[in-house]
Amino acid sequence: MTSAAGASVPRRGTRRETVAFQRRMHRAKFEQQATLEEFDFAASPKLPAAQIRDLAALRWLHTGESVICSVQSASGRHTSPRHSGTSPSTKASRILADLAGGHADRTWDRRLRELVRPDVLILDDFAMRQLTAAQADDLYELVSERQGRSLILTSNRAPSDWYPLFLNPVVAESLLDRLINTSHQVIMNGPSYRPNKRPRGGSDKTTKPSIK
């Protein structure tokens, strides 16, 4: 997971601001970190660079709006807003598994409150597979309770393809219409950005050890 769409370390900020930024990045749990300034848009000319830079200004965050990134490649899709609040990031499937565990041990309300609290919540790999009825209900409650608080969703499917993943069309219509129609949608097509992050000077080929 990369944070290639909106994170940037303050250049002239105080030491306290820098430490706070690093702490937020650690809490976000990104596997890789990259700033918007160092992202090579020329490597992926189909990316909506102007829209991404506009979203990086975070006006949508201050108004409680959400962002949906539909990704057709690994071109770099995650944001870590430069913001005083927390921005936890995790796989959507893990969040749903965590809420499911709350039903089992009667901590569901507490777990939901923890997900509602952050100013922005990032759900990675959203709509990867069909949801069970219980998962759809939990997702509905999460989105409803976060009304007025921002979400960032990344998905390899277009939002129009999300509806068939719900067993109950009524839940799908109520949840997705509310989510999709109030979100900024970013369509990110283009070649994978990961090859650009490979170490230089090495070979792409893997050499198998010889057996003697």
Secondary structure as the mmCIF struct_conf table of DSSP 4:
data_model
#
loop_
_struct_conf.conf_type_id
_struct_conf.id
_struct_conf.beg_label_comp_id
_struct_conf.beg_label_asym_id
_struct_conf.beg_label_seq_id
_struct_conf.end_label_comp_id
_struct_conf.end_label_asym_id
_struct_conf.end_label_seq_id
TURN_TY1_P TURN_TY1_P1 ALA A 4 GLY A 6
BEND BEND1 ARG A 11 ARG A 12
HELX_RH_AL_P HELX_RH_AL_P1 ARG A 15 ALA A 28
TURN_TY1_P TURN_TY1_P2 LYS A 29 LYS A 29
BEND BEND2 GLU A 31 GLN A 32
TURN_TY1_P TURN_TY1_P3 LEU A 36 GLU A 38
HELX_RH_3T_P HELX_RH_3T_P1 PHE A 41 ALA A 43
TURN_TY1_P TURN_TY1_P4 PRO A 45 LYS A 46
BEND BEND3 LEU A 47 LEU A 47
HELX_RH_AL_P HELX_RH_AL_P2 ALA A 49 LEU A 55
TURN_TY1_P TURN_TY1_P5 ALA A 56 ALA A 57
HELX_RH_AL_P HELX_RH_AL_P3 ARG A 59 HIS A 62
TURN_TY1_P TURN_TY1_P6 THR A 63 GLY A 64
STRN STRN1 SER A 66 VAL A 71
BEND BEND4 GLN A 72 SER A 75
BEND BEND5 HIS A 83 GLY A 85
STRN STRN2 SER A 89 LYS A 91
HELX_RH_AL_P HELX_RH_AL_P4 ALA A 92 ASP A 105
TURN_TY1_P TURN_TY1_P7 ARG A 106 ARG A 106
HELX_RH_AL_P HELX_RH_AL_P5 TRP A 108 VAL A 116
BEND BEND6 ARG A 117 ASP A 119
STRN STRN3 VAL A 120 ASP A 124
BEND BEND7 ASP A 125 ASP A 125
TURN_TY1_P TURN_TY1_P8 PHE A 126 ALA A 127
BEND BEND8 ARG A 129 ARG A 129
HELX_LH_PP_P HELX_LH_PP_P1 GLN A 130 THR A 132
HELX_RH_AL_P HELX_RH_AL_P6 ALA A 133 GLU A 145
TURN_TY1_P TURN_TY1_P9 ARG A 146 GLY A 148
BEND BEND9 ARG A 149 ARG A 149
STRN STRN4 SER A 150 SER A 155
BEND BEND10 ASN A 156 ARG A 157
HELX_RH_3T_P HELX_RH_3T_P2 PRO A 159 ASP A 161
BEND BEND11 TRP A 162 TRP A 162
HELX_RH_3T_P HELX_RH_3T_P3 TYR A 163 LEU A 165
BEND BEND12 LEU A 167 LEU A 167
HELX_RH_AL_P HELX_RH_AL_P7 PRO A 169 ILE A 180
TURN_TY1_P TURN_TY1_P10 ASN A 181 THR A 182
STRN STRN5 SER A 183 MET A 188
BEND BEND13 GLY A 190 PRO A 191
BEND BEND14 TYR A 193 TYR A 193
HELX_RH_3T_P HELX_RH_3T_P4 ARG A 194 LYS A 197
BEND BEND15 ARG A 198 ARG A 198
HELX_LH_PP_P HELX_LH_PP_P2 PRO A 199 PRO A 199
TURN_TY1_P TURN_TY1_P11 ARG A 200 GLY A 201
BEND BEND16 ASP A 204 LYS A 205
HELX_LH_PP_P HELX_LH_PP_P3 THR A 206 SER A 210
#
